Amino acid sequence: MTARVDRRLAAILAADVAGYSRLMGEDEEGTLARLKSCRQVLVDPKISEHRGRIVKTTGDGMLVEFGSAVDAVRCAVEIQRAMASGFVDMPAEKHIQFRIGIHVGDIIIDSDDIFGDGVNIAARLEGIAEPGGICISDDAYRQIRGKTEIAYDDMGQQSLKNISEPMRAWRARPAAGATSATRPADRPAALVLPEKPSIAVLPFTNMSGDPEQEYFADGVVEDIITALSRMTWLFVIARNSSFTYKGKAVDIKQVGRELGVRYVLEGSVRKAGNKVRITGQLIDASNGAHLWADRFDGALEDVFELQDEVTTSVIGAIAPKLEQAEIERAKHKPTDKLAAYDYYLHGMANIYQGTKDANVEALQNFQRATEIDPNFATAHGMSAYCYVWRKANGWVADTRQETAAAEVAARKAARLGLDDAIALAQAGFALAFVAANLDDGAALIDRALNLNPNLAAAWRFSGYVRAFLGDPDLAIEHLQRAIRLSPLDPLIFIVQNGVVLAHFFAGRYDEALDWAQRALRQNPNYAAALIMAAVSGALAGRNEDRDKAVARLRELDPQVRIANFANVWPLRRAGDLAAFEEGLRLTGLPS
């Protein structure tokens, strides 16, 4: 007769110290002393306060059982907040940060120990949490939703090691007054306001009653962002971060805190037949006060003029004494042909989808736009950028043909768009990344940044090109600027992978791996970050991390080979190429 197994439902908290091996390698005795002090002064008292039971501890982690999911999450948040404030006077490299995972599930009790999927899932969730962050399962989220003062970010379906099916996961953080301990490290909780007046333009509501017109409403907002960003005295949040609020009911004060801006512009677009109506209101995010609101009506062919009126009104509300020359500079439009503009907007809607098929559609739309208006520099630049996406994602069918096509589009964009920062930035990066013309590419990107220092994409491109050219510290500086201009960017994993490259080519392989893992927490299927995690892990001697990245690459493509990545980065310094090739060799992938 089988012995009866003792089971119960419990909330399980798993925690470990991020970067523990590095900390121990640098200062073994100091790390142990700091960790012991943290346990005694901060962590253990919080667990006791929230009625938790420490089941076991390891050198760098612990497993804790709670009778309530609410207690478990509140305890985790307070631990992370206390840990963040406990090291403010210490150099960042000596900080101790926990990763925490929480799951509610069935566990098996054996003496004082616990086992089962409930424990395993909590441990796997801890593995995908940010340093200083908290990751909870969907089961835990359903138990605590609406019962705490804590906010949650949906991480979507996550594939967890040795867990048979993907699981939905959530980041937990305080709803207000959060610290860096309870938010992802890549999403700062309390951004300092820039010295310049700062603004975010939220997606305008599509009031047309036709979902097919969504692209038009988005395009209107993108043009307003572009116009505002040309104002060198303004700090303008990039489109990708602003659009994370699309379709959501938002608290303007919270938007201001999360994006680090003083002003927020919101509004709506109604397109009916040949008529367009744009409404807008400018709000001071510090106190919620409405500074300006207006409505603009006109015919469809007047849409550019309507956008100009909105932009000029916003500028006037922020700085009434603004010189007229600056207003006129903001009115620059990429084309005066409405049909070309419409194809361009469709292409922009396609490219943000990020799939291979959508990339093909985007390229076709941009090419149609340039057929109608051969002088449409921005559309030529976006055509070139489609080839960047194709190379970065391994979608290139004919390398020679596509490289030539990318260079033709980029050269046209550069020739026609001498004063168009978007065209110049896209063209410059296509020349550098696809055609391997680093000097011409860098020069175009520099010109784009001189024209528009608010263009987050240009700072991202500049960071990559500086890494290719062998200037890793300047690369990191430019990539950090891109992150500040677009702190909630859904494509932030691309920026983070640029930081990976910079650290890797500076010989800082541990830092490179840490940033690659950060990028992969945002997008676990990003092949460029996976290969950089593999080569960084190989050269750092962190073979378990190397093998994990290689295994994921093989899951995504069973035929993956070194040849897939050998020529992906156009590197100037022979030593950088040699280091990358050595890392590839050590991954164990077939040639």
For each residue, the residues with C-beta under 8 A, 3 or more apart:
1:
2:
3:
4:
5: 108
6: 108 109 110
7: 106 107 108 109 116
8: 106 107 109
9: 104 105 106 107
10: 65 66 67 104 105 107 114 118
11: 65 66 67 68 69 71 72 102 103 104 140 143
12: 63 64 65 66 72 102 103 104 105 107 114 118 119 121 122
13: 52 63 64 65 66 72 75 76 100 101 102 122
14: 61 62 63 64 100 101 102 119 122 123 125 126
15: 61 62 64 76 79 98 99 100 101 126
16: 20 58 60 61 62 98 99 126
17: 20 23 35 60 61 96 97 98 99
18: 97 98 99 131 132
19: 22 23 97 131 514
20: 16 17 23 24 31 59 60
21: 24 25 542
22: 19 25 26 510
23: 17 19 20 26 27 31 94 96
24: 20 21 27 28 31 32
25: 21 22 28
26: 22 23 31 93
27: 23 24 30 31 94
28: 24 25 31 32
29: 32 33
30: 27 33 34 94
31: 20 23 24 26 27 28 34 35 96
32: 24 28 29 35 36
33: 29 30 36 37
34: 30 31 37 38 94 96
35: 17 31 32 38 39 60 96
36: 32 33 39 40
37: 33 34 40 41
38: 34 35 41 42 43 83 86 96
39: 35 36 42 43 44
40: 36 37 44
41: 37 38 45 86
42: 38 39 45 46 79 82 83 86
43: 38 39 46 47 62 79 82 83
44: 39 40 47 48 54
45: 41 42 48 49
46: 42 43 49 50 75 78 79 82
47: 43 44 50 52 53 54 64 75 79
48: 44 45 51 52
49: 45 46 75
50: 46 47 66 71 72 74 75 78
51: 48 66 67 68 71
52: 13 47 48 64 65 66 71 72 75
53: 47 64 65 66
54: 44 47 57 62 63 64
55: 62 63 64 65 112 113 114
56: 62 63 113
57: 54 61 62 63
58: 16 61 62
59: 20
60: 16 17 20 35
61: 14 15 16 17 57 58 126
62: 14 15 16 43 54 55 56 57 58
63: 12 13 14 54 55 56 57 114 119 122 123
64: 12 13 14 15 47 52 53 54 55 72 75
65: 10 11 12 13 52 53 55 107 114
66: 10 11 12 13 50 51 52 53 69 71 72 75
67: 10 11 51 71
68: 11 51 71 72
69: 11 66 72 73 102 104 140 143 144
70: 73 74 143 144 147 148
71: 11 50 51 52 66 67 68 74 75
72: 11 12 13 50 52 64 66 68 69 75 76 102 140
73: 69 70 76 77 102 134 136 140 144 148 150 172
74: 50 70 71 77 78 148 150
75: 13 46 47 49 50 52 64 66 71 72 78 79
76: 13 15 72 73 79 80 100 102 134 172
77: 73 74 80 81 134 150 172 173 174 182
78: 46 50 74 75 81 82
79: 15 42 43 46 47 75 76 82 83 98 100
80: 76 77 83 84 98 100 132 133 134 179 181 182
81: 77 78 84 85 174 179 181 182
82: 42 43 46 78 79 85 86 181
83: 38 42 43 79 80 86 87 96 97 98 132 181
84: 80 81 87 88 132 179 180 181 182
85: 81 82 88 179 181
86: 38 41 42 82 83
87: 83 84 90 94 95 96
88: 84 85
89:
90: 87 94 95
91: 94 95
92: 95
93: 26
94: 23 27 30 34 87 90 91
95: 87 90 91 92
96: 17 23 31 34 35 38 83 87
97: 17 18 19 83 131 132 181
98: 15 16 17 18 79 80 83 131 132
99: 15 16 17 18 126 127 129 130 131 132 133 135
100: 13 14 15 76 79 80 126 129 133 134 135
101: 13 14 15 121 122 123 124 125 126 127 128 129 134 135 136
102: 11 12 13 14 69 72 73 76 122 125 134 135 136 137 140 172
103: 11 12 118 121 122 125 136 137 139 140
104: 9 10 11 12 69 118 137 139 140 143
105: 9 10 12 116 117 118 121 137 139
106: 7 8 9 116 117 118
107: 7 8 9 10 12 65 114 115 116 118 119
108: 5 6 7 114 115 116
109: 6 7 8 113 114
110: 6 113 114 115
111:
112: 55
113: 55 56 109 110
114: 10 12 55 63 65 107 108 109 110 118 119
115: 107 108 110 119
116: 7 105 106 107 108 119 120
117: 105 106 120 121 163
118: 10 12 103 104 105 106 107 114 121 122
119: 12 14 63 107 114 115 116 122 123
120: 116 117 123 124 162 163
121: 12 101 103 105 117 118 124 125 137 160 163 167
122: 12 13 14 63 101 102 103 118 119 125 126 137
123: 14 63 101 119 120 126 127
124: 101 120 121 127 128 160 161 162 163
125: 14 101 102 103 121 122 128 129 135 136 137 160 169
126: 14 15 16 61 99 100 101 122 123 129 135
127: 99 101 123 124 160 161
128: 101 124 125 135 155 158 160 169 521
129: 99 100 101 125 126 133 134 135 171
130: 99 133 171 183 184 185 186 518 521
131: 18 19 97 98 99 185
132: 18 80 83 84 97 98 99 180 181 182 183 185
133: 80 99 100 129 130 171 173 181 182 183 184 185
134: 73 76 77 80 100 101 102 129 171 172 173 182
135: 99 100 101 102 125 126 128 129 155 169 170 171 172
136: 73 101 102 103 125 140 141 144 152 169 170 171 172
137: 102 103 104 105 121 122 125 140 141 167 168 169 170
138: 141 142 167 168 169 170
139: 103 104 105 142 143
140: 11 69 72 73 102 103 104 136 137 143 144 170
141: 136 137 138 144 145 152 170
142: 138 139 145
143: 11 69 70 104 139 140 147
144: 69 70 73 136 140 141 147 148 150
145: 141 142 152
146:
147: 70 143 144
148: 70 73 74 144
149: 174 175 176
150: 73 74 77 144 172 173 174 175
151: 172 173 174 175
152: 136 141 145 170 171 172 173
153: 170 171 173 184
154: 168 170
155: 128 135 158 168 169 170 171
156: 168 169
157: 166 167 168
158: 128 155 166 167 168 169 524
159: 163 166 524
160: 121 124 125 127 128 163 166 167
161: 124 127 548
162: 120 124
163: 117 120 121 124 159 160 167
164:
165:
166: 157 158 159 160
167: 121 137 138 157 158 160 163
168: 137 138 154 155 156 157 158
169: 125 128 135 136 137 138 155 156 158
170: 135 136 137 138 140 141 152 153 154 155
171: 129 130 133 134 135 136 152 153 155 183 184
172: 73 76 77 102 134 135 136 150 151 152 182
173: 77 133 134 150 151 152 153 178 182 183 189
174: 77 81 149 150 151 177 178 179 182
175: 149 150 151 178
176: 149 254 257
177: 174
178: 173 174 175 182 183 189 190
179: 80 81 84 85 174 182 183 189 190
180: 84 132 183 185 188 189 190
181: 80 81 82 83 84 85 97 132 133
182: 77 80 81 84 132 133 134 172 173 174 178 179 189
183: 130 132 133 171 173 178 179 180 187 188 189
184: 130 133 153 171 187 521
185: 130 131 132 133 180 518
186: 130 483 492 496 518 522
187: 183 184 258 487 488
188: 180 183 191 260 487
189: 173 178 179 180 182 183 257 258
190: 178 179 180 257
191: 188 257 258 259 260 484 487
192: 260
193: 198 260 261 262
194: 198 235 260
195:
196: 233 234 235
197: 233 234 235 262 263 318 319
198: 193 194 234 235 236 237 260 261 262 263
199: 228 234 235 236 237 261 262 263 264 265 314 318
200: 236 237 241 242 255 256 259 261 263 264 265
201: 221 224 225 228 236 237 242 264 265 266
202: 221 242 245 246 250 255 264 265 266
203: 217 218 221 242 243 245 246 247
204: 217 218 220 221 266 267 268 269 278 280
205: 217 267 268 269
206: 210 211 213 214 216 217 268 269
207: 268 269 270 277
208: 213 216 217 269 270 271 272
209:
210: 206 213 271
211: 206 214
212: 215
213: 206 208 210 216 217 269 271
214: 206 211 217 218 349
215: 212 218 219 345 346 348 349
216: 206 208 213 219 220 269 271 342 345
217: 203 204 205 206 208 213 214 220 221 268 269 271
218: 203 204 214 215 221 222 243 345 348 349
219: 215 216 222 223 341 344 345 348 349
220: 204 216 217 223 224 269 278 303 307
221: 201 202 203 204 217 218 224 225 239 242
222: 218 219 225 226 239 348
223: 219 220 226 227 304 307 333
224: 201 220 221 227 228 265 307 310 311 314
225: 201 221 222 228 229 236 238 239 242
226: 222 223 229 230 422
227: 223 224 230 307 308 311 330 331 332
228: 199 201 224 225 231 234 236 311 314 315 330 454
229: 225 226 234 236 452 454 455
230: 226 227 329 330 332 421 451 452 454
231: 228 234 236 315 326 329 330
232: 453
233: 196 197 319 326
234: 196 197 198 199 228 229 231 318 454
235: 194 196 197 198 199 261 454 485
236: 198 199 200 201 225 228 229 231 454 485
237: 198 199 200 201 241 242 259 261 485 486 487
238: 225 241 242 454 455 456 457 485 486 489
239: 221 222 225 242 243 486
240: 243 244 456 486 488 489 490 491
241: 200 237 238 244 259 456 485 486 487 488 489
242: 200 201 202 203 221 225 237 238 239 245 259
243: 203 218 239 240 246
244: 240 241 488 489 490
245: 202 203 242 248 250 255
246: 202 203 243
247: 203
248: 245
249:
250: 202 245 254 255
251: 254 255
252: 255 256 264 266 283 285 288
253: 256 257 285 286 287 288
254: 176 250 251 257 258
255: 200 202 245 250 251 252 258 259 261 264 285
256: 200 252 253 259 260 261 262 264 285 286
257: 176 189 190 191 253 254 260 285
258: 187 189 191 254 255 487 488
259: 191 200 237 241 242 255 256 487 488
260: 188 191 192 193 194 198 256 257 484 487
261: 193 198 199 200 235 237 255 256 264 285
262: 193 197 198 199 256 284 285 286
263: 197 198 199 200 282 283 284 285 291 318
264: 199 200 201 202 252 255 256 261 282 283 285
265: 199 200 201 202 224 280 281 282 283 314
266: 201 202 204 252 280 281 283
267: 204 205 278 279 280 281 310
268: 204 205 206 207 217 278 279
269: 204 205 206 207 208 213 216 217 220 276 277 278
270: 207 208 275 276 277
271: 208 210 213 216 217 275 276 300
272: 208 275
273: 300
274: 299 300 301
275: 270 271 272 297 298 299 300
276: 269 270 271 297 298 299 300 302 303 306
277: 207 269 270 295 296 297
278: 204 220 267 268 269 295 296 306 307 310
279: 267 268 293 294 295 296
280: 204 265 266 267 292 293 294 296 310 313 314
281: 265 266 267 290 292 293 294
282: 263 264 265 290 291 292 293 314 317 318
283: 252 263 264 265 266 288 289 290 291
284: 262 263 287 288 289 290 291
285: 252 253 255 256 257 261 262 263 264 288
286: 253 256 262
287: 253 284
288: 252 253 283 284 285
289: 283 284
290: 281 282 283 284 293
291: 263 282 283 284 317 318
292: 280 281 282 313 314 316 317
293: 279 280 281 282 290
294: 279 280 281 310 313
295: 277 278 279
296: 277 278 279 280 306 309 310
297: 275 276 277 306
298: 275 276 302 303 305 306
299: 274 275 276 302
300: 271 273 274 275 276 303 338
301: 274 338
302: 276 298 299 305 306
303: 220 276 298 300 306 307 338
304: 223 307 308 333 336
305: 298 302 308 309
306: 276 278 296 297 298 302 303 309 310
307: 220 223 224 227 278 303 304 310 311
308: 227 304 305 311 312 330 331
309: 296 305 306 312 313
310: 224 267 278 280 294 296 306 307 313 314
311: 224 227 228 307 308 314 315 330 331
312: 308 309 315 316 327 330 331
313: 280 292 294 309 310 316 317
314: 199 224 228 265 280 282 292 310 311 317 318
315: 228 231 311 312 318 319 322 326 327 330
316: 292 312 313 319 320 322
317: 282 291 292 313 314 320
318: 197 199 234 263 282 291 314 315 322
319: 197 233 315 316 322
320: 316 317
321:
322: 315 316 318 319 326 327
323: 326 327
324: 327 328
325: 328 329
326: 231 233 315 322 323 329 330
327: 312 315 322 323 324 330 331
328: 324 325 331
329: 230 231 325 326 332
330: 227 228 230 231 308 311 312 315 326 327
331: 227 308 311 312 327 328
332: 227 230 329 419 420
333: 223 304 336
334: 341 344 376 377 378 379 420 422 423
335: 340 341 344 369 373 375 376 378 379
336: 304 333 373
337: 340 341 372 373 376
338: 300 301 303 341 342
339: 342 343 372
340: 335 337 343 344 368 369 370 372 373 376 379
341: 219 334 335 337 338 344 345 369
342: 216 338 339 345 346
343: 339 340 346 347 365 366 368 369 372 379
344: 219 334 335 340 341 347 348 365 366 369 376 378 379 382
345: 215 216 218 219 341 342 348 349
346: 215 342 343 349 350 361 365
347: 343 344 350 351 361 362 363 364 365 366 369 379 382
348: 215 218 219 222 344 345 351 352 362 382
349: 214 215 218 219 345 346 352 353
350: 346 347 353 358 359 361 362 365
351: 347 348 354 358 359 362 382 385 386 389
352: 348 349
353: 349 350 358
354: 351 358 359 389
355: 358 359
356: 359 360 393 395
357: 360 361
358: 350 351 353 354 355 361 362
359: 350 351 354 355 356 362 363 386 389 390 393 395
360: 356 357 363 364
361: 346 347 350 357 358 364 365
362: 347 348 350 351 358 359 365 366 382 386
363: 347 359 360 366 367 383 386 387
364: 347 360 361 367 368
365: 343 344 346 347 350 361 362 368 369
366: 343 344 347 362 363 369 370 379 380 382 383 386
367: 363 364 370 371 383
368: 340 343 364 365 371 372
369: 335 340 341 343 344 347 365 366 372 373 376 379
370: 340 366 367 373 374 376 379 380 383 412
371: 367 368 374
372: 337 339 340 343 368 369 376
373: 335 336 337 340 369 370 376 379
374: 370 371
375: 335 416
376: 334 335 337 340 344 369 370 372 373 379 380 416
377: 334 380 381 412 413 416 417 420 423
378: 334 335 344 381 382 413 417 420 422 423 426
379: 334 335 340 343 344 347 366 369 370 373 376 382 383
380: 366 370 376 377 383 384 409 410 412 413 416 417 423 427
381: 377 378 384 385 409 410 413 417 420 422 423 424 425 426 427 430
382: 344 347 348 351 362 366 378 379 385 386 426
383: 363 366 367 370 379 380 386 387 409 413
384: 380 381 387 388 406 407 409 410 413 426 427 430 431 434
385: 351 381 382 388 389 426 429 430
386: 351 359 362 363 366 382 383 389 390
387: 363 383 384 390 391 402 403 405 406 409 430 434
388: 384 385 391 392 406 426 429 430 433 434
389: 351 354 359 385 386 392 393 395
390: 359 386 387 393 395 396 402
391: 387 388 394 395 396 402 433 434 568
392: 388 389 433 528 568
393: 356 359 389 390 527
394: 391 527 564
395: 356 359 389 390 391
396: 390 391 399 402
397: 402
398: 401 402
399: 396 402 403
400: 403 404
401: 398 404 405
402: 387 390 391 396 397 398 399 405 406 434
403: 387 399 400 406 407 434 435
404: 400 401 407 408
405: 387 401 402 408 409
406: 384 387 388 402 403 409 410 430 431 434 435
407: 384 403 404 410 411 430 431 434 435 437
408: 404 405 411 412
409: 380 381 383 384 387 405 406 412 413 427 430
410: 380 381 384 406 407 413 414 426 427 428 430 431 434 435
411: 407 408 414 415 427 431
412: 370 377 380 408 409 415 416
413: 377 378 380 381 383 384 409 410 416 417 420 423 424 426 427
414: 410 411 417 418 423 424 427 428 431 444
415: 411 412 418
416: 375 376 377 380 412 413 420 423
417: 377 378 380 381 413 414 420 422 423 424 427
418: 414 415 424
419: 332 451
420: 332 334 377 378 381 413 416 417 423 424 451
421: 230 424 425 448 449 451 452 455 458
422: 226 334 378 381 417 425 426 448 452 455 457
423: 334 377 378 380 381 413 414 416 417 420 426 427
424: 381 413 414 417 418 420 421 427 428 444 445 447 448 451
425: 381 421 422 428 429 444 445 448 449 455 457 458 461
426: 378 381 382 384 385 388 410 413 422 423 429 430 457
427: 380 381 384 409 410 411 413 414 417 423 424 430 431 444
428: 410 414 424 425 431 432 440 441 442 443 444 445 447 448 461 465
429: 385 388 425 426 432 433 441 445 461 464 465
430: 381 384 385 387 388 406 407 409 410 426 427 433 434 435 441
431: 384 406 407 410 411 414 427 428 434 435 437 440 441 444
432: 428 429 435 436 437 438 440 441 442 445 461 464 465 468 570
433: 388 391 392 429 430 436 441 464 465 468 570
434: 384 387 388 391 402 403 406 407 410 430 431
435: 403 406 407 410 430 431 432 441
436: 432 433 570
437: 407 431 432 440 441
438: 432 441 442 465 468 469 570 572
439: 442 443
440: 428 431 432 437 443 444
441: 428 429 430 431 432 433 435 437 438 444 445 465
442: 428 432 438 439 445 446 462 465 466 469
443: 428 439 440 446 447
444: 414 424 425 427 428 431 440 441 447 448
445: 424 425 428 429 432 441 442 448 449 458 461 462 465
446: 442 443 449 450 462
447: 424 428 443 444 450 451
448: 421 422 424 425 428 444 445 451 452 455 458
449: 421 425 445 446 452 453 455 458 459 462
450: 446 447 453
451: 230 419 420 421 424 447 448
452: 229 230 421 422 448 449 455 458
453: 232 449 450
454: 228 229 230 234 235 236 238 485
455: 229 238 421 422 425 448 449 452 458 459 485
456: 238 240 241 459 460 482 485 486 489
457: 238 422 425 426 460 461 482
458: 421 425 445 448 449 452 455 461 462
459: 449 455 456 462 463 478 479 481 482 485
460: 456 457 463 464 478 479 482 494 495 498
461: 425 428 429 432 445 457 458 464 465
462: 442 445 446 449 458 459 465 466 478
463: 459 460 466 467 475 476 477 478 479 482 495 498 499 502
464: 429 432 433 460 461 467 468 475 479 498 501
465: 428 429 432 433 438 441 442 445 461 462 468 469
466: 442 462 463 469 471 472 474 475 478 502
467: 463 464 470 471 472 475 498 501 502 505
468: 432 433 438 464 465 501 569 570 571 572
469: 438 442 465 466 572
470: 467 505 571 572 573 576
471: 466 467 474 475
472: 466 467 475 476 501 502 503 505 506
473: 476 477 502 506
474: 466 471 477 478
475: 463 464 466 467 471 472 478 479 498 499 501 502
476: 463 472 473 479 480 499 502 503
477: 463 473 474 480 481
478: 459 460 462 463 466 474 475 481 482
479: 459 460 463 464 475 476 482 483 495 498 499 502
480: 476 477 483 484 499
481: 459 477 478 484 485
482: 456 457 459 460 463 478 479 485 486 495
483: 186 479 480 486 487 489 492 495
484: 191 260 480 481 487
485: 235 236 237 238 241 454 455 456 459 481 482
486: 237 238 239 240 241 456 482 483 489 492
487: 187 188 191 237 241 258 259 260 483 484
488: 187 240 241 244 258 259 492
489: 238 240 241 244 456 483 486 492 495
490: 240 244
491: 240 494 495
492: 186 483 486 488 489 495 496 522
493: 496 497 519 520 522 523 526 529
494: 460 491 497 498 519 526
495: 460 463 479 482 483 489 491 492 498 499
496: 186 492 493 499 500 515 516 518 519 522 529
497: 493 494 500 501 515 516 519 526 528 529 532
498: 460 463 464 467 475 479 494 495 501 502
499: 463 475 476 479 480 495 496 502 503 515
500: 496 497 503 504 512 515 516 519 529 532 533 536
501: 464 467 468 472 475 497 498 504 505 512 532 569
502: 463 466 467 472 473 475 476 479 498 499 505 506
503: 472 476 499 500 506 508 509 511 512 515 536
504: 500 501 507 508 509 512 532 535 536 579 580 583
505: 467 470 472 501 502 571 573 576 579
506: 472 473 502 503
507: 504 579
508: 503 504 511 512
509: 503 504 512 513 536 537 539 540
510: 22 513 514 536 540 542
511: 503 508 514 515
512: 500 501 503 504 508 509 515 516 532 536 540
513: 509 510 516 517 533 536 537 540 542 545
514: 19 510 511 517 518
515: 496 497 499 500 503 511 512 518 519
516: 496 497 500 512 513 519 520 529 530 532 533 536 549
517: 513 514 520 521 533 545
518: 130 185 186 496 514 515 521 522
519: 493 494 496 497 500 515 516 522 523 526 529
520: 493 516 517 523 524 526 529 530 533 549
521: 128 130 184 517 518 524
522: 186 492 493 496 518 519 526
523: 493 519 520 526 529
524: 158 159 520 521 552
525: 530 552 556
526: 493 494 497 519 520 522 523 529 530
527: 393 394 530 531 553 556 557
528: 392 497 531 532 568
529: 493 496 497 500 516 519 520 523 526 532 533
530: 516 520 525 526 527 533 534 549 552 553 556
531: 527 528 534 535 549 553 565 568 584 587
532: 497 500 501 504 512 516 528 529 535 536
533: 500 513 516 517 520 529 530 536 537 545 546 548 549
534: 530 531 537 538 546 549 550 553 583 587 589
535: 504 531 532 538 539 546 580 583 584 586 587
536: 500 503 504 509 510 512 513 516 532 533 539 540 583
537: 509 513 533 534 540 542 543 544 545 546 547 548 549
538: 534 535 543 546 583 586 587
539: 509 535 536 579 582 583 586
540: 509 510 512 513 536 537 545
541:
542: 21 510 513 537 545 546
543: 537 538 546 547
544: 537 547 548
545: 513 517 533 537 540 542 548 549
546: 533 534 535 537 538 542 543 549 550 586 587
547: 537 543 544 550 551 588
548: 161 533 537 544 545 551 552
549: 516 520 530 531 533 534 537 545 546 552 553
550: 534 546 547 553 554 587 588 589
551: 547 548 554 555
552: 524 525 530 548 549 555 556
553: 527 530 531 534 549 550 556 557 560 589
554: 550 551 557 558 560
555: 551 552 558
556: 525 527 530 552 553 560
557: 527 553 554 560 564
558: 554 555
559:
560: 553 554 556 557 564 589
561: 564 589 590 591
562: 565 566 584 585 587 589 590 591
563: 566 591
564: 394 557 560 561 568
565: 531 562 568 584
566: 562 563 581 584
567:
568: 391 392 528 531 564 565
569: 468 501 580
570: 432 433 436 438 468
571: 468 470 505 576 577 580
572: 438 468 469 470 576
573: 470 505 576 577
574: 577 578
575: 578 579
576: 470 505 571 572 573 579 580
577: 571 573 574 580 581
578: 574 575 581 582
579: 504 505 507 539 575 576 582 583
580: 504 535 569 571 576 577 583 584
581: 566 577 578 584 585
582: 539 578 579 585 586
583: 504 534 535 536 538 539 579 580 586 587
584: 531 535 562 565 566 580 581 587 589
585: 562 581 582
586: 535 538 539 546 582 583
587: 531 534 535 538 546 550 562 583 584
588: 547 550
589: 534 550 553 560 561 562 584
590: 561 562
591: 561 562 563
